[in-house]
Amino acid sequence: MIYTLARGGGLRDDQIRVQGIEDLGSEVFEIVCPIRGIEVQDPIRIGSVTIASESAVELTSIPDPEGFASEFRGFQAYAVAYVTDRLMLSAEKVGIQEIDLCLSWLTVRSRYSVPPLPDGTLHSWDRASMFVSPSRGRFVYLRGLSTHRRWLRIPKQEVNLGNLELAQKHAGLTKPSLFRAAPMNIRQAIVSCARAAKGIDDLDRVLALWEAIEFYVGDTSVPRLFSKSEMKAIRKAMPKLDNDEKSSRLGILLGDLNSPPLIVKFRRRVAIDGAPVSQSDVDLFVKLRKIRNDAVHGRSLSEPESSEVSQAVAVLSRILVFRMHALGQQNE
C-alpha cells in the first residue's frame, strides 16, 4: 500500500525504497472490472479476457471499506483477466490494458459489415444492433490467488476528480475568452489536449498529446535551411540513375530538405505566441516524441511515466492558453 500511494503521488520506481518489497514472490492475480454495454449469459473468452455475468464471477468476498461494493455489484457483465506479477499495482495495470484491448476489439469487430469474414465464413450483421461501444466501470477488483491480497479501488486519477465551480473559485477559467472563430486546427488541438489530460492509459495520453501538438503547429512555417541556389546546385550534382523509381525517390527526398521536423515547427510556433517554455520542457516533449514514434512504428517501447505525461499536458495547456489569447488580440 505504501508503494501504491507513492506511485500514485508521482514518484518513480527509482525514487521509492520500501523494505521487503523486493522479497515478494510472483503470483497469479485475478483482475475483475464491471462492464457497461454488454449482456452475456455463459462466460465467453475473448483473447486473454473472459466476459461473464455477475452470477459467474465470485464477488462475495469483496472488501467494502467505503460502501463501494454495492456499486461494484449489479452490473450485467464483468471482464476478468489473469496476470502473473509480484506487485498488485503492476498486475492491475496489465490487466486493465488487456480488458481495454478486449473492449476495443469488440467495438472494432462490431463495425465489420462485409458478409464474408476473412476465412470465407458468412455471418449476420444488423446495422441497428451492431453500433456498440462497451466500456469499463470505474472500479477494479484485484485479488492474489496465492496470498489472497486484494483490493477494490478506483484506479489512477479518476478518484481525485472534482467539480468545477465556475461562479466561485474557478471563475478565472473563463479567461482568456474562448475565441469563437478559432481556426479548426486550434479547436482540434484543444479537444486532443483534453483527451491527453483526462485519459487513463499513459501511452494513449502520449498519442493524444502529440496529436494535439500537430494540430497546434498547423501550417506554421520556418525559415528555409537551404537557399534556392543551394537546392539548384544539389540537384545539378545528383547522379544520373538508370532506374526511374530510384530517381523519383531521390527527387522526393530532396524536395523534403526544407521540410523541418515537427519539433522545430513546434518551437517556432511557441516563440511566435510568446508562451513561456523552458529547455527542460522541450526536452520532455522530445522524450515523449520518441516514445510515441516507437509505439506507432512497432519498435521496442518504454513505458511513459504518468507524472511526466501530466507535466507535458500542463505545459501544452499553458501554450494553448497563450495561443487563444493571441487569437483574441488579433481579432481585436
N, C-alpha and C positions, 0 to 999 in steps of 0.2 A: 504493500500500500504506500509506503514511503517513496519507493521508486516510481510508482504510478503518479503520485502527487508531484514529484519533482519533474517528471517528463511533461506532465500537464501544465506545469508552470513555465515551460520553455527551456529547461536545461537539457543539454545533450548528454549522451551516454558517458563521454569522456569527462564530464563535469560532475558526475554523480559517483559517490562512494558509499555503498550500503553493505555493511559487514555481513558476510554469509550468503549474499545473493548469487555469487559465482558457484556456490556448492549445490544449488538447486538442480535436481536431475530433470531430464526431459520426460514429459508425459503427454498423453493424448488429451486435448481439451475439446469439449463439445461447445459450439457456439450456436445459439438459438436467437433468431430475430423474428418478430412478428411482421407479417407481410400484408399490405393493403392491395386490393385489386386482383386477388387470386381466390378461386374456390377449388377445393380438392377433397376427394373422398379417401382414396387409398394413397399412401405415400408414393411419390414419383421422384425418380433420380434424374437430375439434370446436371451433367458434368460431375463435379465433386460435391454438389449440394443436393440435399433431399428436401422436397416440398411436401409438407404433411399437415393434416388437420390438427386442431387442438387436442383431440382425443388420442391421437397417435404420438404425441410428444409428452414426455414426462415433465410436468410442470408443478407437481405437488410440493417439491422441496425447495421452491424458490424463496430466498430471503426477502423480507418485506420491511426494510428499515423506514421507508418514508411513505408507505402505502402505495408504492409503485406496482406491486404485484397484481393488484386488481386491474390496473390499466394495461399491464403486460398480457394478462389473460383475456380471453374473449374474442380474439381475432379468428377469422375463418381459416387462416393458413399461417404456417411458420416455416422459415427456412432454417435448415440445420446443416452445419459444416463441422468437420473434424480436422484439427490441426495439432501437430506434434511440436512442442516447444518447451522451454524452461520457464518462460515468463508469461503471465496471464495477459499483459498488455500487448506483447508481441503476437500471441496467439489470436487475440481479439482482432488485431489489425488485419492479419492474413485472412481470418475467417470472414470478416466483413467484406474484404476485397473479393473473395470468392462468391459470396452471396450477391454483391452488387453486379459482378460479371454475369452471374446466372440470370438475374432480373433484366439486365441489359440485353442479354441474348434472347430472352423470351419476347422482349419488345421488338427487337430487330426481326426475329423469326416470324412474328405476327404480321409483319408488313410484306412478307413474301407472298405474292398473289399470282404467280405463274402456275398453271395447273400441274405440270410435272416437276417433281423435285430433281436435284442433280443426278440422282441414281435412276431416274425414269419413273419413280413411283408417283401415281396420281393421288392427289389429296384434295380435300374440300376446303373452301375458303369463303367465308361470308363477310362481306365488307362491313356490315353493320355491327357485327360482334367481334371483329378482329382488331379494331383500333383500341389497343390496351396499353397501359403503362404501369405495371406493378411496381410498388415501391416499399422500402423498409419503414417500419415504425421506428420511433426514436429510441427505443430501449434495446439493449443487448444483454442476453443472459449467457454467462460462461461458467463452465464447471470442469474441473480436472477429474478424469475418470479414475486416477490412482490415489491422489492425495485428497480429493473431494474439495479442493479450494474452489471457491465460487464467488460470483458477484452478479448483481443486477444493476445496471447503471446506464446513464445517457452518455455516450462516448464523446470525447473531444469538446469542442467549443459550444455545442448545442446547449449544454447545461447552463452556460453563463449568459445566454441571450436575454436582453431586457426589452423594455418598451420605450419607444421614442416619445418624449414629452415636448412636442413642438411648440406648445403655448407657454412652456416654462423653461426648464433648464436647457433644453435643446433648441430653443428658438433661433440661436445663431446659425443653425444648419441651413437656414433658408438663404444665407448669404455666402458667396455671391449668387445672384439670381440665376436660375436655370434658363439660359438663353433659348427661347422657343425656336428660333431659326438656326440653331446649331447645325453644322453640316452632319450628314448621315454618318460619316466615319467617327465623329466625336460622340454621337449618340450611341453607336455600337461599342465604342471604347468604354463608355460608362457602364453599359449593360454587361460587357465581358469582365470588367474590373469588379463589378458587384458579384459576379459568379465566382471569381477568384477569392473574394472576401468571405462569401457565405458557404463555400464548398467544404466538404468533409475530407475527401481524399486529397492528399497533398500534391500528388502528381497531376491530378485533374486541375487543381488550382494553378499549378505552374503553366499548364497548357492554356488555361483561360487568361492568365496574366499576360502571356506573350501574344495571345490573340488580341487582347486589349491594346498592347503596345503597337502592334502592326496597324490597327485601326487608327490609333492616335497619331502615328507618324504620317499616315496617308501619303500624299504626293509631295511631301517635303523634299526639297532639292538641296544639294550641297555643291560647292564649287568643284569644277572638273579637276580630276587628278592629272589627266593627260590633255594637253592642248591639241587643237586641230592639226597643227603642223607635226606634232609628235605622233599622233594617230596615223597621219598620212605616211610618215617615214616608216612606221612599224608595218603598215600594210604593204608598202613598197618592198620591204625586206622579207616579206613572207615567202617561203619556198614554194615552188610550183609543185603541186601534188597531182598524181595521175588518177586520183580517186575523188569523184565529185562529193561523196559523202564525207570524206575527211576534210575536204576544202570547205564544205558547208559548216561542218562542226567547228573548225578553226575560226571561220568568219564570225560565228555566233559568239564564241569566247572572246574574240577581240572586241566585239560590239559591247560586251559587258565590262570592259576595263574601267569605264567611267560610271559603273553602277555600284555605289558604295554599299558596304554591309549594313544591315538593319540597325546595328548598334551605333554606327556613325550617324545615320539619319536621325536616330532617336536623340542622340546628344545635341545635334543641330536644332531639332525641334524644341527641346527643353531650353536651350540657350535663347532661342527666339522668344519663347513665352516667359522667360525670366524666372522659372521655378528654381528654388534653392535645392540643388542636388550635389552631394559631395562625391569625391572619387570613390570612397568606400561603398556608396550607394551604387555607383556604376559597376564596381567590381562584383557586387552581389547580383546585379542583373546579368552580368556576363556569366557568372557561375550557374545561375538558373537557366540561362540560354543553352548552356552545354547539356544540362540535364534534359531540357526539352528536346534538343536535337538528337541526343542519344536515344530518347524514347521513340520519337517518330521515325527514326531511321533503323530501328531494330538492333541498336548496339547495346553492349552491357550497360546496365542502368544503375546509378547510385541513387538511393532514396533521398528526396529533398527533405531538409529539416523544416518542420512545421513553423518554428519560430522565424526562420529566415524567409519563408514564403509570406508570412504575415507582415514582416518588416518591409518586404518588397511591395506588397499590396498597399501598405501605408504610404510609401514613397510615391507610388504611381497615383494614388488618390490625391496626394498633395499636388502632383504635376497636373492632374486633370482639373483641380480647383483653379490653378493658375491659368490653365487654358480657357476655362469657362469665363474667368474674369477678363482675360484678354479679348475674348469674343464680344463680351458686353461692352468693353471700352471701344472696340472698333465700331460697334453698332451706334454708340452714342456719337 
